[in-house]
């Protein structure tokens, strides 16, 4: 609570309003994740960074993300074929996450924010040019470890491994069910490694961990509503929703960073 009060004072809010805004941001990001299977840290981190510093936003979103990915994994499961297919991606992703978290520990918050902005600008450029690469099946054995490591490093620094992973899964042209299974399987393992890494590097304090646990409750409420939407989406509408979300998020973040 003391941390929340200090942050509230810093940004000109009373503690109650600050906590409400943080909970609302987490619930909104969780709704998107429930609806399309990903997007919680991608949307939640920049939203919370409007209220707190980017490293705090990064850390308090880890536990809610693990819980939601765990529920999504249990709900959908992951066929053995998917687990085997994503094994090298996850293994190199764990290495990349540790490397990225080390960089997070030594970099200033401003630098982390600029890295996040730069990555988002690259992402937006891909969407503006409508670049939708298709990955031939014969390339997957060597492409998966590379994509996994890159996603791990990006996620370790910026808390958004999902964007490179989603772009990679789209390149593989995964069907809706396999897409959601792959996201759940890879994301929960990435985030567990990330939680261990930030704890090891001393970034996750007791107060932040408690805040992250409490924020999970707000996130689960939004997540439950989002799952109802996902269940009603047909495959074509689901793919369209994923692409619309990515495009809208990219444009919004570009405008925000240009304004800064």
C-alpha positions, 0 to 999 in steps of 0.5 A: 500500500505504501508503494501505491500511495507514493506512486499516487502522490507522484502522479497527482492522484489520491491512492484510491483513484490510482488503484482504481485506474490501475485495476481498470487498465489491467481488466481492459487488457485482460478482456482483450487477452480473453477475446483473442488469446493474447495481448495482456502485457502488450496492451497492459504495459503501455496503459499502466506506464501512463500511471506508473514507471514502466518497470513497475508496470512490467513487474506487476503484470507478470503474475496475472499473466501467468494465471491467465495463461495457465487457465487458458492452457488448462481450458484448451490444452496443448496437443502433444504435436503442438508441444513437440513443435514448440519445444525448441522455441520455448527452450531458446525463449527461456535463454532469451528471457534471462538475457533480456531480464538482465538487460532490464536490471541494468538499464534505466527506465527511460531506456527501457521505454525507448526500447519498447517504443522502438519495437512498437514502431517496427511492429507498426511498420510491418502492419502499415506495409501489410507485410504478412510473411508465410514461413515454409514448413521446411524453414520451421526447424531453424526458424523456431529457435531464432524466433523464440530467442528474439521473443525472449529477449524482447519480453525480458526487456519490454514485457511484450514477448507476445508480439514477435511470437504472434507474428511468428505464429501467423507466419506459420498459418496456425488454425484458431485452436492451434493458435490459442494452444500454442500461445497458452503453452509458450506464454505460460512457460515464458512468464514462469521463466521471467518471474524467476529471472526478475526475482533472481535479479532482485527486481520483484520486491515483496510489495510489488509481488503483493500488488501483482497478486491483487491485480490478478483479481481485476484481470480475471474479471476482464479475462472471463468476459473476454473468453465468452467473446472468444468462444463465439468468434468464428475462425475468420472473425477471430483472425480479423479481430487479432489483426485489427487489435494489432493494427489499432494498438500499433497506431495508438502507441505510435501516436502516443510516442510521437506526442511525447 
